[in-house]
Amino acid sequence: MSVIIPTHHKEQFVDESESLWRGISKFQIKRNPDGIYRPSSGAFKSTDLSVDIASKTTPEKSVRNFAALSGFLAEVPIKLGYLVIEDPMKDNDAHALIKGKIKQGHAKIIANSSEWVIEPKPPF
């Protein structure tokens, strides 16, 4: 009798209590009427949205070439029905994906739940 060893990669899910960071480009920053800057929902509207797991990196590494860094809890996309999986890359062990195509309304919820980890510095 032979043993069959599965060859597929087991997805590692991110816990909902984990903080996720998303790099925000200067074109994804909006200014509210009160003068406060916030990330636009467009920064979160994507298929398989790329994020970093906060506990596995630093803000300085995560912001890379972005204008700002936004953070939110993994529970936000998870409660909206998305899977959040670890997806380490050669140059970024903290990399993760929010799987699926994020709808406009959901992108707005994620944007509204996020806070600046590294604030944008105008002008941009």
N, C-alpha and C positions, 0 to 999 in steps of 0.2 A: 504494500500500500504506500503510495507516495503522498507527500504533503504538498499542498499548493500554497505558495507564498504570494500574497497579493503584490502587484507591482505598481499600483496606483498610489499617488501621493495623498496622504490623509490631510484634509484641511484642518488647520488649527484656528479655532474661533476665538475672537477677542471678547473678553468679558465686558458686560455692559457698564461696569463701574470704571472702566479704563478711559482716560482722556485721550482724545485724538487731535492731532494738529494738522492743519491744512495751510500750505503756503498760498498767499494771496498776491496776485500781480497788481500793478498799479491801475490796470484797466478794470479790475474787479472790486474797486473801492468806491463806495458811494458816500456822499455827504448828506446828512439829514438836514431839514430846515433849521434845526437848532445848532447846526455847525459841527455836530458829532459825526465822525467817520465810522462806517460799518462795512463789512464785506457784503457784496451784492449776492443775491441768490444765484447768479450765474457762476459764481466761484464753486458752487456745489452741485450744479446741474451737469451731470456727466454719466457715462457708462463706466462702471467699475472705477469709482472715484478713488484716487490715490491720496492716502493720508499717512501720517506717522504715528506710531504708538508712543505717547509721551514718556512713559516709564523706561523706554529703551533708547532714548536719545536726549539731546539738549536743544533748547530753543535755537541756539546759534547754528547747530548742524541742520536743524529742520528748516530754518528759514531760507537757507542757501541763497539763491538768486532772486528771491521774491521781495516785494515791497513791505510785506507784513506777514504775521503768522497768527492764525485764528485757531482757537481751541473749543472743543465741545465734547460732551460725554458720548461714548459709544452707544449708550442706551437710547439716544435720540434716533439714529437711523435704524437701530434694532427694533424699537417700538413702532417704527413706520413700516416694518416688514422686510428690511434688508439684512443680509448676512454681512458681518464684518469679519474678515479672515486675515490672518497674518500672511504676508507675502514678502519675506525678506529678499533683498536684492544684493548683488555683489558689493555695492558701495553703500548700502543702507539696510542694516539689520532691523531697523524699526518700521520699515515699510509695511503697510497693510492696504487692503482694498475694501471699499463698501461695494458689494457685488450688486450688479443689475443697473438698469437705466433709472437714474433718479429723476422723478417727475418734477415739474416746475413748482407745484405746491409743496412738495416735500423738501425741495431745495430751499424754499423760503423758510420753512420751519427750522431746518438745520442752520441757516444763516442767522435767523433770529435767536437761536439758542446759543450761538457762539460768542466768545469773548476774545478780546485781543490778548495774545501771549506776547507778541511784539507788535506794538502799534505802528501804523504807517506814519512816516514823517513827510508832510507836505513841504514843498510842492512836488507833485508827481505827475 
